[in-house]
Amino acid sequence: MTAVTSHPRRLLAPLLAALAMFGPFSIDTIFPAFPAIEADLYASPLAMQQTISIYMIAYACMSLLHGPLSDALGRRRVILVGVVVFSLASIGCARAGSIETLLVFRALQGMSAGAGLIVGRAIIRDCFDGVEAQKLMSTVSMIFGIAPAVAPIVGGWVIGFARWPMIFWLLAGFALALWLVCVRLLPETHPRARRLPLSLRELGVTWRLIARDRAFLPLALAGSLNFNALWVYISSAPAFVLDLLKLDAQHFAWLFVPAISGMMFGAFLSGRMAGRMTAAATVRLGYTIMLAASAINVLVTLLLPQPRVPWSVIPIGLHAIGIGMNFPTLTLLLLDRFPQHRGAVSSVQAFISLVISATIAGLLAPVLSRHAGWLAGAALASTALGAGMWLVFRRIARTESRSS
């Protein structure tokens, strides 16, 4: 442990997990409300899909700044401001009277939502080393995993008794409550003596330093492509659940519960394996699970003339176990390459992942979601590319080890 030794891990883990929930919760909660928003705001299905992609683009662009800002100004300050802005943006979404206004405030939500997730990763590495860091990252991942599973269920319940703006009022209230908790309990883990100057020049130097690292991009892509194999389904959730599985707005749990339960179980396994298996062995096992699950998923789409539960969602849950296993290890490997720039590294990692996610949500999901086989094939391709990037990283790491 390197900082804040008196702050108990049992308190830090749920707090960081709650901060990380903004992103998935504000995406997934509105899925059941898509038809209602379309009708009220006279929006097309394509325009509704952009409520996801514009959120992700804003999230990605701002993610490049969240980490460096926390490196310069401190972790606590950046998180507190981000939570307040998110709450105000959610109120703007609730009061939107047109699809254009909704998109503007969705962008503002995206700009602020990343503060908790990105800066939270840096906080973990500020406070803990080695096995302890992996265990805490795994614990946070398990708690964080609740959000995407619960969010569409909550959205479906809300639509059952209230109009869609209530979803955004609930998001605003959640953010405000969490801000109050952070004011009281969130520690500052990045002391003034370790802070870096805040300037465009210094930021450019940091980004160039990261970009010149041969191992950074393949390692970042390995983690990003893993998650985006699942994101193919999450971003296509309205079409997959309502059109392909022929379920209603109260049954999004059929997709999200297996997927997120798998991620949580995988994160639990990652924590249990910390100190017992090497990082390479953990990641290798995770990829074995993901590739096998992806192959089974493709086979299921070939055998079933019509997608149906539970067979069409079981492989997705199995795949998510491998994602949950690999995420903590890959993230820590990435952060440890730049101990003095953890906030910036977390930002660039998030930017890469979010650009891919935004591209899938805005361009690929509307096409892929027409057929279950296309979704399964895209998930397999993303997983295979991620495995390839991991092998590239391992080759570079071995070369560095021999030369040092």
C-alpha positions in Angstrom: 0.0 0.0 0.0 1.4 3.4 -1.0 -1.1 5.9 0.2 -4.1 6.5 2.5 -3.2 3.5 4.6 -5.9 4.4 7.2 -8.7 4.3 4.6 -10.4 0.9 4.8 -10.6 -1.1 1.6 -14.1 -2.3 2.5 -15.3 1.4 2.3 -13.2 2.4 -0.7 -14.4 -0.4 -3.0 -18.1 0.3 -2.9 -17.6 4.0 -3.2 -15.4 3.7 -6.3 -17.8 1.1 -7.7 -20.7 3.5 -7.3 -18.7 6.3 -9.0 -18.0 3.9 -11.9 -21.7 3.1 -12.3 -22.6 6.4 -13.9 -21.5 5.3 -17.4 -23.3 2.0 -17.8 -26.3 3.1 -15.7 -27.0 6.2 -17.8 -26.7 4.2 -21.0 -28.7 1.1 -20.2 -31.5 2.6 -18.1 -33.1 4.3 -21.1 -33.2 1.3 -23.4 -36.7 0.2 -22.4 -37.8 3.9 -22.9 -36.7 4.1 -26.6 -40.2 3.6 -28.0 -41.7 6.2 -25.6 -39.0 8.8 -26.3 -39.4 8.2 -30.1 -43.1 8.9 -29.8 -42.9 11.9 -27.5 -40.0 13.7 -29.3 -40.9 12.6 -32.8 -37.5 10.9 -33.2 -36.5 8.2 -35.7 -34.9 4.9 -34.5 -31.6 6.1 -36.0 -31.8 9.3 -34.0 -32.5 7.3 -30.8 -29.4 5.2 -31.5 -27.4 8.4 -31.5 -28.4 9.0 -27.9 -25.9 6.2 -27.2 -23.2 7.2 -29.7 -23.1 10.9 -28.9 -22.9 10.0 -25.2 -20.0 7.7 -26.0 -18.2 10.2 -28.2 -18.4 12.9 -25.6 -17.3 10.4 -22.9 -14.3 9.4 -25.1 -13.2 13.0 -25.8 -13.4 14.2 -22.2 -11.8 11.0 -21.0 -8.5 12.3 -22.4 -8.7 15.1 -19.8 -10.1 13.5 -16.7 -6.9 11.6 -15.8 -4.4 14.4 -16.5 -6.7 16.9 -14.6 -6.6 14.5 -11.6 -2.8 14.2 -11.9 -2.5 18.0 -11.7 -5.4 19.0 -9.4 -6.0 15.9 -7.3 -8.4 13.0 -7.6 -11.1 14.2 -5.2 -11.6 17.6 -6.8 -12.1 16.2 -10.3 -14.6 13.6 -9.1 -16.7 16.0 -7.1 -17.0 18.4 -10.1 -17.8 15.6 -12.5 -20.6 14.2 -10.3 -22.2 17.7 -10.0 -22.1 18.2 -13.7 -23.6 14.8 -14.3 -26.5 15.6 -12.0 -27.3 18.9 -13.8 -27.0 17.2 -17.2 -29.5 14.5 -16.1 -32.0 17.2 -15.1 -31.5 18.8 -18.6 -32.3 15.4 -20.2 -35.4 15.0 -18.1 -36.7 18.5 -19.2 -35.8 18.0 -22.9 -38.6 18.9 -25.3 -36.9 17.8 -28.5 -34.5 15.1 -29.6 -31.9 17.8 -30.4 -32.0 19.1 -26.8 -31.9 15.6 -25.4 -28.7 14.9 -27.5 -27.0 18.0 -26.2 -27.6 17.0 -22.6 -26.7 13.4 -23.3 -23.3 14.7 -24.6 -22.9 16.7 -21.3 -23.7 13.5 -19.4 -21.0 11.7 -21.3 -18.5 14.5 -20.7 -18.9 14.2 -16.9 -19.7 10.5 -16.4 -16.1 9.3 -16.9 -14.7 11.1 -14.0 -15.6 8.4 -11.5 -14.5 5.5 -13.6 -11.2 6.9 -14.9 -10.0 8.7 -11.8 -11.2 5.8 -9.7 -8.8 3.4 -11.4 -5.9 5.8 -10.6 -7.1 6.0 -7.0 -6.8 2.2 -6.7 -3.3 2.2 -7.9 -2.4 5.2 -5.7 -3.4 3.3 -2.6 -2.4 -0.3 -3.3 0.3 -2.4 -4.9 0.5 -5.9 -6.5 -1.9 -8.5 -5.2 -3.9 -6.0 -3.1 -4.4 -3.8 -6.1 -5.7 -6.7 -8.2 -8.0 -7.8 -5.4 -9.5 -4.3 -5.0 -9.8 -3.8 -8.8 -11.7 -7.1 -8.9 -13.9 -6.1 -6.0 -14.8 -2.8 -7.7 -15.5 -4.7 -10.9 -17.9 -7.1 -9.2 -19.9 -4.2 -7.5 -19.7 -2.1 -10.7 -21.2 -5.0 -12.6 -24.5 -4.6 -10.8 -25.3 -1.4 -12.7 -25.7 -2.7 -16.3 -27.8 -5.6 -15.0 -30.1 -3.5 -12.9 -30.3 -0.4 -15.1 -32.6 -1.7 -17.9 -34.7 -3.5 -15.3 -35.1 -0.2 -13.4 -35.9 1.6 -16.7 -38.5 -1.0 -17.6 -40.2 -0.6 -14.2 -40.2 3.2 -14.4 -41.8 3.1 -17.9 -44.5 0.8 -16.4 -45.7 3.5 -14.0 -44.3 6.9 -15.1 -43.2 8.7 -18.2 -39.6 8.5 -19.5 -38.3 11.7 -18.0 -38.5 10.0 -14.6 -35.5 7.9 -15.6 -33.3 11.0 -15.8 -34.7 12.5 -12.6 -33.7 9.2 -10.8 -30.2 9.5 -12.4 -29.9 13.1 -11.1 -31.0 12.1 -7.6 -28.5 9.2 -7.6 -25.7 11.5 -8.6 -26.6 14.1 -5.9 -26.7 11.5 -3.2 -23.4 10.1 -4.2 -21.9 13.6 -4.3 -22.9 14.0 -0.7 -21.3 10.7 0.2 -18.1 11.7 -1.6 -17.8 15.0 0.2 -17.8 13.2 3.4 -15.9 10.0 2.7 -13.8 10.2 -0.5 -10.1 10.7 0.4 -7.5 12.6 -1.6 -5.0 9.9 -2.7 -2.7 12.1 -4.9 -0.9 14.6 -2.6 0.4 17.9 -3.8 4.0 16.8 -3.8 3.3 14.2 -6.5 1.1 16.4 -8.8 2.2 17.3 -12.3 1.9 20.8 -13.9 -1.3 21.4 -15.8 -0.5 22.8 -19.2 -1.1 21.8 -22.8 2.6 21.4 -23.3 3.0 19.0 -20.4 -0.1 17.2 -21.5 1.3 16.8 -25.0 4.6 15.5 -23.6 2.7 12.9 -21.5 0.6 11.7 -24.5 3.7 11.4 -26.6 5.4 9.4 -23.9 2.5 7.0 -23.8 2.1 6.8 -27.6 5.8 5.9 -28.0 5.6 2.9 -25.7 5.4 -0.1 -28.1 3.5 -2.2 -25.6 0.8 0.4 -24.7 -1.5 0.2 -27.8 -1.7 -3.6 -28.1 -2.3 -3.9 -24.3 -5.0 -1.2 -24.4 -6.6 -2.8 -27.4 -6.6 -6.2 -25.8 -8.7 -4.9 -22.9 -10.9 -2.7 -25.1 -11.7 -5.4 -27.7 -12.6 -7.9 -24.9 -15.3 -5.6 -23.6 -16.5 -4.5 -27.0 -17.3 -8.1 -27.8 -20.0 -7.8 -25.2 -20.8 -4.1 -26.1 -21.9 -5.4 -29.5 -24.9 -6.9 -27.6 -25.4 -4.1 -25.1 -25.5 -1.3 -27.7 -28.0 -3.5 -29.7 -30.1 -4.3 -26.7 -33.4 -2.7 -27.8 -33.3 -4.6 -31.1 -31.9 -7.8 -29.7 -34.4 -8.0 -26.8 -37.5 -6.5 -28.4 -37.1 -7.6 -32.1 -35.0 -10.7 -32.1 -35.9 -12.4 -28.8 -39.5 -11.0 -29.1 -39.7 -9.9 -25.5 -41.2 -6.8 -24.0 -39.7 -3.7 -22.2 -39.9 -5.5 -18.8 -37.6 -8.4 -19.9 -34.3 -6.8 -20.7 -33.0 -8.8 -17.7 -32.8 -11.8 -20.1 -29.8 -10.2 -21.7 -28.2 -8.1 -18.9 -28.4 -10.5 -16.0 -26.4 -13.3 -17.6 -23.9 -10.9 -19.1 -23.3 -8.9 -16.0 -23.4 -11.9 -13.7 -20.7 -13.5 -15.8 -18.6 -10.4 -15.6 -19.0 -10.3 -11.8 -18.2 -14.0 -11.4 -15.1 -13.5 -13.6 -14.0 -10.5 -11.5 -14.5 -12.7 -8.4 -12.3 -15.4 -9.9 -9.6 -12.8 -10.8 -9.5 -11.7 -7.2 -9.3 -15.3 -5.9 -6.4 -16.0 -8.4 -4.4 -12.9 -7.4 -1.1 -14.1 -6.0 -1.9 -17.7 -7.0 -1.5 -17.4 -10.8 0.7 -15.2 -12.8 -0.9 -12.3 -14.8 -0.1 -14.1 -18.0 -1.8 -17.3 -16.8 -4.9 -15.5 -15.7 -5.3 -13.7 -19.0 -4.6 -16.9 -21.0 -7.4 -18.7 -19.1 -9.7 -15.7 -19.7 -9.1 -15.8 -23.4 -9.7 -19.5 -23.5 -13.1 -19.0 -21.9 -14.0 -16.1 -24.2 -13.0 -17.8 -27.5 -14.8 -21.0 -26.5 -18.0 -19.1 -25.6 -17.8 -17.1 -28.8 -17.6 -20.2 -30.9 -20.6 -21.7 -29.0 -22.6 -18.5 -29.6 -22.0 -18.7 -33.3 -23.0 -22.4 -33.3 -26.3 -21.6 -31.4 -27.2 -18.9 -34.0 -26.7 -21.5 -36.8 -28.8 -24.2 -35.1 -31.7 -22.0 -33.9 -34.0 -20.7 -36.7 -35.3 -18.0 -34.3 -33.3 -16.6 -31.3 -34.9 -17.5 -28.0 -34.2 -17.7 -24.3 -32.3 -19.1 -22.6 -30.2 -20.6 -25.3 -29.4 -17.4 -27.1 -28.1 -15.7 -23.9 -26.2 -18.5 -22.1 -23.1 -18.1 -24.4 -23.1 -14.4 -23.7 -23.0 -15.0 -20.0 -20.1 -17.5 -20.4 -18.2 -15.0 -22.5 -18.6 -12.4 -19.9 -16.8 -14.6 -17.3 -13.6 -14.3 -19.4 -14.0 -10.6 -19.7 -14.4 -10.2 -16.0 -11.3 -12.3 -15.3 -9.1 -10.4 -17.7 -10.1 -6.8 -17.1 -8.5 -6.2 -13.7 -5.2 -7.8 -14.8 -5.0 -6.0 -18.1 -5.8 -2.6 -16.5 -3.1 -3.0 -13.8 -0.5 -4.1 -16.4 -1.3 -0.9 -18.3 -1.2 1.4 -15.3 2.1 0.0 -14.1 3.9 0.9 -17.3 3.7 4.6 -16.3 3.7 4.9 -12.5 3.9 8.7 -12.6 1.1 9.2 -15.1 -1.6 6.8 -14.0 -4.4 9.3 -14.5 -3.3 10.0 -18.0 -2.9 6.3 -18.8 -6.3 5.5 -17.5 -7.7 8.4 -19.7 -6.0 7.2 -22.9 -7.1 3.6 -22.2 -10.7 4.8 -21.8 -10.5 7.0 -24.9 -9.5 4.0 -27.1 -12.2 1.8 -25.7 -14.9 4.4 -26.0 -14.0 5.4 -29.5 -14.5 1.7 -30.5 -17.7 1.5 -28.4 -19.1 4.7 -30.1 -18.3 3.4 -33.5 -20.1 0.1 -32.7 -23.1 1.9 -31.2 -23.5 4.6 -33.9 -22.5 2.7 -37.1 -22.4 -1.1 -36.6 -25.1 -1.9 -34.1 -28.0 -0.6 -36.4 -26.8 -3.1 -39.1 -25.6 -6.0 -36.9 -28.8 -6.0 -34.8 -30.8 -7.2 -37.8 -29.6 -10.7 -37.4 -28.5 -12.7 -34.4 -25.8 -14.4 -36.5 -24.2 -11.1 -37.3 -24.0 -10.1 -33.7 -22.4 -13.4 -32.7 -19.9 -13.1 -35.6 -18.9 -9.6 -34.6 -18.4 -10.7 -31.0 -16.2 -13.6 -32.1 -14.2 -11.2 -34.4 -13.7 -8.7 -31.5 -12.5 -11.4 -29.1 -10.1 -12.9 -31.7 -8.6 -9.5 -32.4 -8.2 -8.9 -28.6 -6.4 -12.2 -28.2 -4.1 -11.3 -31.1 -3.3 -8.0 -29.4 -2.5 -9.8 -26.2 0.0 -12.1 -28.1 1.6 -9.0 -29.6 2.0 -7.5 -26.1 3.5 -10.7 -24.8 6.1 -10.8 -27.6 7.1 -7.1 -26.9 7.3 -7.8 -23.1 9.6 -10.8 -23.6 11.8 -8.7 -25.9 12.0 -6.0 -23.2 12.8 -8.5 -20.5 15.7 -10.0 -22.5 17.1 -6.5 -23.3 16.9 -5.2 -19.7 
